Structure formats: structure tokens, C-alpha cells
């Protein structure tokens, strides 16, 4: 591989990282705290590119090669041989620039519906704040509350859950969120079945579901956690779709 080709590949990867991390694109793949490590990595790669392009060429081609040919010609022949595997390094970057893959959504959530649900935190779950209207609650938190003390903290309370729509093979639909600890590879899904609202929104669309917990439903049981919907309103997908 030529030194110029090496530098261009490294620089391209650095540019991809900076493009993702300086906008919202990186949030499709990793959690928010990784923004600045990605920026730093992109800057380092671009700096390395400049160094590779400007550093003096190694003086190893003077004289005659072992086979009797001029050493300069032998070096050039080697220097211009680019292994095909090298170009695989730029494929992920090309995909990001051209296709811009979307965030994880209903496809993953529906295939991980039977995964174990994350346990409630060890800390005491406090009652919801007093409010004349519905209280905004995260989908995972709603599920935790349903499974603790027989749902005492959400019983007879109006809540609002925001997430995207996923479905199952029985025609049920769910308000769903995906959580990641580090990156999309460790994603887990939380979902709450929506009842008394048969006109299901479009799959993968974002909605805010206002209603009350269906007593007796909880994560880990056959009934699943469910909410009796009073209203369903469309929402724009947030910049960060993960919890």
C-alpha cells in the first residue's frame, strides 16, 4: 500500500467520526457520553493523516536490489501494491455517508420481546409527583413501578408514555423504548401494551400514550405490562431515541 493511500483511508475514517460526533448521527450507534471521545479520536486520525503525508519518505530505495534491478524500481513496485482487504476499512464509512442507517426500532424490539426485563433499581421507588394532569413516565420506569408493591405508585394515576410503536403476531401494539448501556450492540427493549385503542398508529412511528395502568399487569408475567389508553398523540422522534 502506498503511503498516500494509507493516509487517505485514515483521514476518511477520521472525517466520518467527526461528521457523526459533531452532529446527532452518533446517537444512532452509541450513548451520549461517547460524543467527546469520538471527537478526540477523529481529530487524532486527521492529525495522523497529515503526519503520514508530510513526513519524509524513507530512504530505502537507493542502490541496487538483490535481484540486480534498481532498488528504486523494486521499492515502487512494492509501494504501489494495495491489498484488496485494505479497502474494506472504508465500507462502514461509505455506508454512513450514503445510506445513513436509522436508529434501532420496532424490528429489534419485536425480536427481543421475550428477553428478560431489567430489574427495578435497588433504591426505593418514590411516589409520582402530585399533578392535576398526566405525569410523564419513562416506559422502563412504568414497568418497574407495575412490578413493585403491586403497582401502588401508579395505581389510579394518569400517566403519559412516549415511545415508538411496535407490534406482535396477535395484533397487539405497544409503546416501546430501547435502552443502550454503551452502544447499539447491547440494546434492550422495554414495551407496554396499549389497550382500549384499536386504531394502532403506524409501526415505528412515535406517539405519546396517555392513560392508566391496567391493574394486575406487570413485566415477567403472561399478561405483560399494559396501559389503558385515554388518548394517543403523534410525536416527532427525538434526536436521541435511546434511553
BELMODA-V217113 format. One record per backbone hydrogen bond with DSSP energy under -1.0 kcal/mol. CO is the residue of the C=O (numbers start at 1). NH is the residue of the N-H. E is the energy in kcal/mol with one decimal. If there is no record, write none. Layout:
{{CO:NH:E} {CO:NH:E}}
This chain:
{{2:6:-2.4} {3:7:-2.4} {4:8:-2.4} {5:9:-2.3} {6:10:-2.3} {7:11:-2.8} {8:12:-2.4} {9:13:-2.1} {10:14:-2.1} {11:15:-2.4} {12:16:-2.2} {13:17:-2.1} {14:18:-2.2} {15:19:-2.5} {16:20:-2.3} {17:21:-2.8} {18:22:-2.2} {20:26:-1.7} {24:27:-1.5} {25:28:-1.8} {26:29:-1.9} {26:30:-2.4} {29:184:-2.7} {31:34:-1.6} {32:35:-1.7} {34:38:-1.8} {35:39:-2.1} {36:40:-2.7} {37:41:-2.1} {38:42:-2.5} {39:43:-2.4} {40:44:-2.4} {41:45:-2.4} {42:46:-2.1} {43:47:-2.5} {44:48:-2.6} {45:49:-1.9} {46:50:-2.1} {47:51:-2.3} {48:52:-2.5} {49:53:-2.0} {50:54:-2.0} {51:55:-2.0} {58:60:-1.7} {63:71:-3.0} {65:68:-1.6} {69:65:-3.3} {70:74:-1.8} {71:75:-2.6} {72:76:-2.3} {73:77:-2.3} {74:78:-1.9} {75:79:-3.1} {76:80:-1.8} {78:81:-1.4} {83:86:-1.3} {84:87:-1.1} {85:88:-1.2} {86:89:-1.5} {87:90:-1.2} {90:94:-2.4} {91:95:-2.4} {92:96:-2.1} {93:97:-2.2} {94:98:-2.7} {95:99:-2.4} {95:100:-1.7} {105:109:-2.2} {106:110:-2.8} {112:115:-1.5} {135:160:-2.3} {138:142:-2.6} {139:143:-1.9} {140:144:-2.3} {141:145:-2.8} {142:146:-1.9} {143:147:-1.3} {148:151:-1.3} {149:152:-1.3} {151:154:-1.4} {151:155:-1.4} {154:157:-1.8} {158:135:-2.2} {159:211:-2.3} {160:137:-2.2} {161:209:-3.2} {163:207:-2.9} {164:176:-2.5} {165:204:-2.6} {166:174:-2.8} {168:171:-1.5} {172:168:-1.5} {173:194:-2.4} {174:166:-1.7} {175:192:-2.2} {176:164:-2.3} {177:190:-2.9} {178:243:-2.3} {179:188:-2.3} {182:31:-2.3} {183:186:-1.8} {184:187:-1.4} {188:179:-3.0} {190:177:-2.7} {192:175:-2.3} {193:227:-2.6} {195:229:-2.3} {198:200:-2.0} {202:205:-2.1} {205:165:-1.9} {206:235:-2.6} {207:163:-2.2} {208:233:-2.3} {209:161:-2.7} {210:230:-3.6} {210:231:-1.8} {211:159:-2.8} {212:228:-3.5} {214:217:-1.8} {218:221:-1.4} {225:193:-2.5} {226:214:-2.3} {227:195:-2.8} {228:212:-1.7} {231:210:-2.5} {233:208:-2.7}}
